[in-house]
Amino acid sequence: MTEPRRRVIVKASDVVVDYILELLLTGKLRVGDRIDLDALASELELSRVPIREALAQLERDGIVTTPHHRGAYVSAFDAGTVREAVELYALLNGLTTTRVAERRDKDVIRALEQLQSTIAATGELAEFETLAREFRRVINVAGSGPHLRALIRTFRGLLPAVSRIGMPRAMEKEKEYIAQELAAIRRGSAAAAARAAVEHIRYSGQCGIEELVRTGVLTAEDQATAPASTAHLLRIISSFEA
């Protein structure tokens, strides 16, 4: 069964995360820059508590470092760093959609069909992002337990921001991936559903990465550290379900 759609409550720490990521992904903050926490608190009219929570999340993402509590600095990161997060997120979502395809719950499929129909019709980026996120949430709720769901939620900062950067270019192709994933779930093809989810997330991330490299926010990946193949990621997902 699907969970009812819930009213989204925005945490103060999420506001801070989004603000810092916007500065970073628009080039206003650069690698090595010190983040002025007092100015941040004043600008957002927040206490230090949500700011500390946000910095802890960004540090887990490898975006910020807080050496010996002597302030916060933007960590060294590049396209390869972002891609690692993209591929981990793709693995987790490939796992949940595999389970949804295997179970073929009628209520879940009906909810996904309604979302996909609206997604296919929209031409608005903001609406597409909201609907695509809800499509993914329905799958993740139906295909995961509390531990896996909590792990997936840890990716809520950096990856949505990177995907948003590339969305003007990626939206129409993303719609195709969503339709492919739903079709695979309908017919109970776990392998095809996982492939569609993995390829979708990797494509979305790649578009964002390329745009950030183009604007000089990220440095290009070292060719010696080529990304894993889709087939390799799908084998990992299959091993969890074996």
Buried (B, 14 or more C-beta within 10 A) or exposed (E): EBEEEEEEEEEBBBBBBBBBBEBBBEEEBEBEEEBEBEEBBEEBEBEEEBBBBBBEBBBEBBBBBBEEEEEBBBBEBBBBBBBBBBBBBBBBBBBBBBBBBBBEBEEBBEBBEEBBEBBEEBEEEEEBBBBBBBBBBBBBBBBBEEEBBEEBEBBBBBBBBBBBBBBEBBBEBBBBBBBBBBBBBBEEBBBBBBBBBBBBBBBBBBBBBBBBBEEEBBBEBEEEEEBBEBEEBBEBBBEEEE
